[in-house]
Every structure is written in structure tokens, then in C-alpha cells.
């Protein structure tokens, strides 16, 4: 007798949905084309001006701060929160308030150094983090979606404006929809890197096998457009796309400039260490990258503009990048785990200032709207650099964490609100603001900014604070798995048939062994199906195979007995 087995593939990419980057008028000091902090999917430019005051405003320490606690580069949300990943024995995602206090932290699962991890913000304010998994977190730190493709833990995702995300590693490039369902795959060489998006929607991926290295260009459907063969080994770097469409690639021993058609514009031979430097490019086409202890700026034609010598090596064994502010000042880190420096270098290649910070080598700085510079270290510390906030500040407006959101029926979301002051600093005033929905049957909102989607439709959510107000458009469409109806949206007849077939198969074996036969219990079946749904939504990162966490999607009980009781079964389940 053959039995049909429904194999559930628990794809565990965690997409961390941290709505943090809305489009907003520059009068409030925020622009959507500002640097995205991880900067791996942007040019490395910021529309903000960094501080000229090299003082420490505050220092945040992780729960296990100390030597060996590597951290990712920080990322700044529109509401002023700073997000950073810790490594070592800590391995958490932290949300840090603009005053340096911890808002929340959530554990992450990965083996390796956090300084190889890069969070990414998309245009609707979602934060994606790739480890061996990929996570999507809400602003309150709850996971929203999970999927697993078994890719190397380091690197990042590229995220398009339509919500499509792109993931590389282990020889396969994946295109995923907004719900982390796989749209397409493209098989490349055994070792491919973090993909990046061009302005025209083209996807660029560095790939290599040890014998063949190339830059691959794919369209939005994962179809190969062209591939440029590289004469140097691919290292840890990631391409960058300039405003004119030129793709700049650093590899072991050279930097390449390749046009959008896949033709070489120019190439410059350099030391091998340049392969660890992610290039940046400003609006004039000047390219910035590092090797050994040198930060180099090249004009768009490949000629040298200037070169700056650091006290310490800029590239060690991790990926680093330079951030360029609105005035053309370059910010970068150099050193090792024992000694480190944060530099500010003018657009002429001269030093403006520097700050000694132990263990900052390879960490990419982030610039906030008020000029504050955030930089993390290999000792579990996050520094805020800049002039201390003045005591008297004038409120200039309020900024929600997202201008538009999309939810599914039954899904919860979160909005934050920040007060924006005349010095461009921000304070989280979510709990001090008033929230109102235009149609609570479509979406309701609590006084803490927690959204709950109802029926399908569109509603506006208004947030008010001290005479200022903003509106967020919320669209509800589709259905989230309903924990009260585990079979919602599934083919009931097919499931009934498979259940009966499985039960008959098991009982046939039990009869042959002289054992008492199993009998069907619909309440236990619902409990089992709900747990299957939970695993599909959250993956195995939540406690393991048999347990659930209360903040997981579709939660029906911590253990088997609680889940069975939830659906009306009386008794325990061992």
C-alpha cells in the first residue's frame, strides 16, 4: 500500500520587517534616498551632513559587551531608533532609542561574526536580515515572516520597491515575493555574493568558482542578460551602481568599471586587499574604496582624485565601506580589534577629524538626520558621535515610521511616531501620540500604535502629537493563517483523504502487530494542523520542533497539550 506524504519544506529565511524608512519631505530632515545604513544596496551617499563635533554623545553596550562581541554596522530608522546585530555569545538584534537606551532585543540564529551581516531597509520601511536564515521583524521586535533557503550566513539581501527580495549564496540566486515565497531561481557558480539592484531594476551578482569569476546581470524575472568575465578572484565585496548606471566592482587586485550593457569602461590594478572593500560612489561619479591603509577616490574616468593614508589598515578580514555625506565628507573606520579609528576626510582628501575607538575596523558608519554618526565596535558597543542635544528644542513636526502599509486579514502590524525638532533630532513619541483609524472595520489601532487588520479594504490612520499630524494609508488584502481555523484556505477534501489514507496505513500495521488501532480525533487533528501552519509561518527558529512562542504568528499554545486544549480536547498529550 502506498501512502502519499505531504512534505512540508520549512523554508527558514527570516525577513525582519522593521518599518523604518518612509518617504518624507526634506523640511523634516529626512529623505528617502538617504543612506540606508547598511549601504550595500545604495551608492553609499547620504543626503545628511555629518557632524563636525567629534564628541561621544552616548555609548550603548550589548547584554554581553566585551572583547569578541562583534557587531554589524548600525542602521537608523526614520523614527530615530538605531538597529544593530551583535555576535559572539550574544547574537541578538537590538533596537536602541535615540538617547542610547535599549528599546528591545531579539535573539538571532547564526554561526560566525556579526560584522559580516548587513540589515537592509526597503522603501516601505521593512528591515530584512539574512543569517543562515532571513528574518522580517516588526517595529516592536516581533517576527513577521520566516523562510529558509540554506544559504551561507554572511551577506545581505537586495530589496526592490515592489517588495521583491533577492538572495544569493551557494550557487543559486533566489527571487522572493513580499511573503517570502520563491518566485524564481537562477543557478550560478558555487560561490555567489550579495546581489544589488540597479536603477532600472536589473540585478547584479558577483560570482565565482575558484576558476571562473564574473559579474552576472539578471532581469527582474531571473533571466540572464549578460555576464562579464573577471580576470581576478572574487572576494567579499559587493558591486555598487552609480547614477549613470555604471557598475563598479572591487575584486582581489583590481577595481572594474562596467557599463549597463556589460562592456568594460576601465580597470585599475590594485593590491589584493581591495577585494574586501565595498565601493561607494557619489553623485558626481567619484568612486571611493580602500586597500591596506589607503582610502582612494577615483574620478568617473578612472583617474586618481586623491588618496588618504590611515594610521591603521582599513581592510582586515571583514567587509568595509565608506559613507559620503551631503558635503562630500567621507567617513570610514580603520584598525583592528585592539585599536581603531573613525575618520572624517574632506572632499579634497584632507583629514577633518578623527576619533580613537577600540575595535571599529571594518564597521560602516551611519549618519542620522541631525548629523549624529553611529558606529559599532567588536566589543559589543555602539557609539553616537556628535554635539550633545541642546536643552531647548523647537518641535517642527511628527514623522510616522511608514507612509503606507499592507496587511493581511487578521494580521497585526506596528507603527511608531517620532517628534522632529529644529536641530533635526528625533524622539520616539509613539505612546504619547493619539492614533485614529478612518475605518476600524478595515484596520484598528491601539494607543501604542499596534494595528489589527479586519476586512479587506483601504483605511487611513492618523497620528497626532502637539498640534502636528500625519496620515498613513493601510491596505488590507488577502488572508493570514487564522489560528482559530487551521484549515482556512486549504483543500479540505484533499486533506481529509490524506488523513484517512494515513490512518488506514498505520492501523494496518498495528493490526498485523496485534496492537489496538488508532481512532480519528478531529480536535487533535486541528491542533496538529495549526502547529504545521505555525511552523510554516515562523520556521524552526522559535524554540524547536514541538514548542511555540506567544509572539509567533498563529500561536495556539506553548506545547502539544495546550494546543490540543485550545481546540477543545480534554486531557493531556504526551
N, C-alpha and C positions, 0 to 999 in steps of 0.2 A: 504494500500500500504506500503510495507516495503522498507526502504532505507538503503543501505549499507554505513556505516560510516567508513571511513578510519581514524582510531585513531592514531595520531602521539604521540608517547611517547618521550617526550623531556628528554632523559637521560642526566642529567647535572653533570657529573664528570669532572672537568676541569683538563686536563693534561697539565702541563706547560712545554713546550718544550724549555728548555733553553740550547742549546748545549754548554756544558761546560767541558766535561771530556774526551778528546781523549787519545788514547794510544800514548805514546811519549817516545823517548829514554831518559834514565836517565841522559844523558850528558846535557840535558836542564833542569834537576832538577825536572822533572815530571814523575811519573809512574802511570799507570792506576790502580794499586792495592793500591794506596794511599787512605787514609781515605776519605770517601765521605761526610764528614762534618755532615750530619745528622746521619751518622754511624749506623743507625738502621738496615741496611741490609748488614753490613760488620762485621768484627770481632772487630772493634774499634781500630785497629792498623793504624799507619801512616808510610809511607816509608820516611817521612821527619824528620829532627831533629828540635825540638822546640828551641826557643830562651833561652838563659841563662841571657838575659838582661831584667830585669823586669822594663822597662820604657814604658810610653804611647807614641806611635808614633802619633796617632791622635784619635779623638773621633767624630763619626758621630751621629747626632741627627735626629730622625724622624721629620716629619712635625708638630707633636703634642707631642713632647717629654715632659715627666713629669711623676710624680708618677702615677702608674696604667696603663702605656703603656707597657704591656708585649710584649716580642719578642720571636720568635722562635730561635733555635740555628742557627748560620750562616752556610752558605755553600760557598765554594770557587771554582770558575770556573778556568779552565785551563788558561784562558787569564788574570787571576788576579782579576776579578770582584768578589765581595762578595755579596751574595744574602741572604736576611733575611726578615721575615714576622713580621709586627707589629700588636699589638692587641689594646685593649681599644677602644677609639673612632676613631682610625686611620685606622686600618685594611687594610694594603697595603703590597704588595710585593715590596721590594726595591732592586735595583741594585746599588751597591756602588763601585766606582772606587778604585784602589789600593792606591790612595793618600787620600782617605777619602771623596771625593766629590760625590754627588749624580749623578748617570747617568740617572736613571728614576725610576718611581714608578707607580704601577698599583693597583687599588682597588680590594679587595677580599671580598667575602660574607661569613661570618660565625658569629656565636654567641658563645662566650666563650673566653678562654685565648689562646693567640698565642703560649705560651710556651708548649702547648700540640700538636702543629703542627710540622711536620717534612718533609721538602723537601727531595727528593731523586733524585740522578743523575744516569742515566743508562750508559751503555758502549758506546753508540753513542753520548752522550752528551745532552740528553733530561732531563729536570727537571720536575718532577711530584710533584704536591702539592695537598693534599687532605684536604678539609674542609668539609662542608656538601656537597660540590661539589668536583670535581677533575679538575684541570686545567693543561693545557700544554701551556707554554709561549715560544715564540721565544726569541732570544738574545736581540732583540730590544724592548721587553716587550709586543709584540702583541700575543694574544691568537691564538693557532693553532687548538685545538680541545676541545670539551666540551661534557660531559656526566653526567648523574645524576642517582645514584642508591639509594639515600635516606639513606645513612649510617651515623652513628654518626660523628660529625665534627672532633674529635681528631684522632690522629694517622697518618698513612702513608701508602704508597703502597710499595710492593716489585716489582722490575722490572728486567726481565730477559734479557739476551744478545740478544734474538731474538725479543725484543720489546714487548713481552707479559707482562702485568702488572697484579698484584694480589691485591685484595682489600678485607678487612674483615669488620665486623660490623653488628649488628642487626641479628645475627644468620646465615648469609649467607656469604660464601667466593665466590668471583667473579674472573673469569679469563677473561681478556680483551685483544683483539689483538692490534696491533700497531695503529689502527684507533679508539680505544676505543669501538669497537663492542664486545658484550658479546660472549665469546667462550663457557663458561660453568659456572655452579654454583654448589656449594656444601652446603647443609644445615647442620648447626652445632648447637651448643647450642645458646641460645638467646643473649649471650654476648661473641663475639669473638674479638680478637685483631688484631693488625697489623701482617700480615704474613711475614715470611722471607724465603729466598731461601737458600738451601744447595748447596754444590759444585757439587753434582750430579743431580741438577735440582729438587730435592724434595722440597716441600713447607711445612713449619711448622707453625702451628697456635695455640696460647693459646686460650682456650675457656672455658666458664663456665656458669652455670645457677643458681648459688647460692646453689645448692645441689650436682651437679656433675661438677668437674673441670678436664680438661685433656689437654694434648698436642696432637694435631692431625697432622698426616703426610699424605699429598696428593701427588699424582704424577702430572706430567705436564698436564694431562687431567682432573684433578679434582677428581680422583678416590681415595678412602680411602685405604691407605696402612697399617696403624696401628694407634692405639690411646693408649696413656699411661695415666692411671687414676692417678690424683694427689690427695694427701691427705690434700692439703692446698688450700685456696681460691686464685683464680687468681686475681691479682691486675692490675696495669697499665703497667707492664713490657712487654718485648718482648724478645723472645729467641735469642740466638746467636749460630752460628755453627762454631766449631773450625776446624782447618786444617785436623784433623784426622776424621772429621765427627761427633764428639760428640756434642750433643745439650745441652746447659746449659740454665736452666730456673730458674728465681727467682720468688717466689710467697710469699704470706703472711706467713712468718715464716720459710722459708727454701730455699735452692738452690739445684736443682736436676742436675745430670749429666746423660744423657740418650744416649745410643749408637744408631747408624744409623738403627738398627733393632727394636728399640723401647723397649730395655731392660735397666733396671736401672743399672748404673755403681756405683754410690754412691749418698748419700743425706746428707746434713748437716743442722741441725736445727739452726735457727737464729731468731732474733726479727722480728716482723711483718713488720716493715718499710722497710725491704729488698725488699718487693714486688714492690716498686716504683723505684727500681734501675735496669736499663738495664745493664746486664753484658757485659764485654769486655774480649777478650782472645788474648794473644799474640802468636807468632809463636812457642814458647816452651810449649804452653798449659796452661800457668798461667792464671787464671781467676781473674778478678777484678770486684768488686761490692761494694756497700755501704749500710749502715744502720745506723740510728741515726747520730752520728758524726764520724763514723768509716769508713775508706776505707780499705777493706780487700783484700789480694791477696792469692789465694789458688793454690797449685800445682795441676797438672792434676789428681793426685790420691785423691784429696780432703783434703790433709793435709795443715795446715796453713803455708804460707811462711812468711808473715809479716802482720802487722796491723798498720794503721796510724790514729791518733786522730786529728780531725779538731777542730778549735775553735768553729765553729757553726755546726748545723745539716746539713748533706749533702742532705738528702731527706726531703723535706717538703711535699707539696701536688701536686707535679708535677714529671714528669719522668726525670731522670738524667742519665748521662753516663760518664765514664772515657775514656779519649783518651790516647793511649800509643804511644810514638814516637819511632823512629828507634833505639834510645839508651836505650829504656826501661823506659824512664821517663813518669810518669803518671800525666796527667793534669785534674783537676776537679774543680768544684765550690761548695761552701757551703755558708750557711747563710739564710737570709730571705729578704723581700723587703726593709728593712731598713738597714741591714748590710750584707755585702757579702765579700767573699774572693775567689780569683783564686789561686790555689795551683799548684806547680810543685814538685813531690815527686820522688826520685830516685828509681832505681830498687832494692835497698836494703831497701826501706821503710822509708828513711830519707828525711826531707824537704830540697829541693834545694833553693826555694824561694817562696814567696807569694806576692800577691798584693791585697790591700783593694779596692773593687769596690762595691758600694752600689747596692743591688738588683740583684745579679748574681746567686742566688741559683737555682740549677736545670738546668741551661743552659749549654749545652755541648760545650766545646771549639772546634775550628777548627784550624788546623796547615797548613800554606802555605809553598810553596817550599823554601822560603828564611828564614823560621823559625818563621815568624810572627805568633802570636797567636791571633785569633779573638774570642771575647766573647761578648755576648749581655746581656742586663740587663732588669729589669722590669720597667725601667724609660725611655724607648724609646731611649737608647743609645747603640751604637756598638763601642767597643774598639778594637784598634790594639795595641798589646803589642810586644815590641822588640826594637832592636837597630835602631836608625834612619838611613835611607839610606845614604850611603856615596855620596858625591857630584860627585866624578869621578867614573863612572861605565863603564865597558867594555862590549860592545854588543857581545853576544855569539850566538845568533840565533833568529829565529822567530817561533812562535807557533800559528797555527790556532786553532780556538775553536773546530773544529771537523776534523777528518781524513777522514770520509766518511759520506755522507748524502743521504737520499732517499726522493724524492719529487714526487708529482703527477702532471700531466699536468695542467698547469695554476696556480700551487701553487707558492707562494713566500716563500723564506727562508732567513736566515741571517747567515753570517759568521763574526767572529771577528778575529783579529790578535793581538798577544802580542809580544813585544820585550822582550827577555830574556837576563839578564845581568849576569856578573860574580859573583855577590853576590846572584844570584838566584831570585832577584826581577824582577817584570814584569811591563810593561807599555802597556796600550791599544794604539796600533798604527794603528787601522783599517782604519781611514781616511787618514793616512799618507802613507799607503802601496799602491802598484799597484796591480790590480786584472785582471786576464785574463782567459777566458774560451777557451778550445780547440775546442769547437763546440757550438757556440751561438744559433744554432737551437735547441739544446737539453737543454742547460741552459745558460742564460746570467747573468752577474754580474755587478753591478754598482761600482763606485769608493768608495762607502760606505759599500760594502760587501753584498748588497741586491741581492739575487738570484731570477731569474724568470724562472720557468721550461717551456720548449716548448714541442717538440715532445718526444716520448719515446726513450730511449737510455741511453748511459753512456758517460759522459764527465769528463774531469779533469779541475779543477780550480786552477790556480797557483797564489800564493800571494808572492810578492817580497817587501823587505824592506832593504835598505842599503847593498846590496850585498848578502843578505840571501834570500832563497826562500823555499817554501813548496808547496806541491800539495795535493788537496782534491779531492777525487773521488765522483762524484754526479751521482746517478742513478735516472732516471725519468721513472716511470711506473704507469699506472692507470690514472684515471681522477678525478680531483677535480670538485665539482659542479661549472658549468660555469654560472656566473650571467647573461650573455647575452642570454643563452639558458636554462631557468629554467626547461625544460623537458628532458634535456640531461640524458641519461641512464635510463629513466623511461619508463614504458609500456604505450605508448601514447594511444593505443586503449582502454585500461582499464580505463585510466584517463578520456578519452572522454566519455565513457559510464557512469562513476560515476558522471561526471559533468552534463550530460543530465538528469540522473535519479534524481539528487538533484534539478535541476532547475524545472523539471516537478512536483516534490513533493511540492516545495514551491509555484509554480504557482497554483497548485490545491487548496491549502489552501487559496491563495489570491482570486481566482475566487469565492470560497464559501463565502468569506467575502465581495465580491463586490469591491475588490481593483484592481488597474492596475497591470498587470502581469510584472514580470521581463523579460528582454531580455539578451541574452548572449553577452558579450563583451570580445573578446579574449585578448585584451590589459590589461584589468583589471584582467583577469584570470592569465595571465603571472605574473603580479605584485604580486598577491596573492600567486602563486606557488613559486616565488622567495623568498618571505618572509618566507614561510614554510621551504624552503631549508636553509635560513639563521638561523632560529631557531634550526633546526636540527644540524647545524654545530657549533653554538655558545651558545645555551641554553638561559635561561631567565636572566642570569647574566648581559647581556648587556642592560640595561635600561628598560626592561619590555616587555609586550606582543606586542605592536604596533610600537615600535620605533627600530631603528638600530643605530649602531655606525660605523663611517667610517673605523675603523681599524678591523671591524669584517669580517669574511670570507663570501664572496658572497654579500657584501654590494651593494644595489641598490638605497638607498635613506633613509633619516632620518625618514620621515613619510609617511603615505599612499599616499598623493598627489604626493610627489616627486617620489615615486616608480612607480606610475601609469604613470607619465610624462616620466619616464625613458624608458618605453615600448611604448611610442607614444600616450598615452591617453591625450586629450586636455581638460583641466578643472581641478577642484579641487575634492577631495574625502573627504567627511566629515564622 
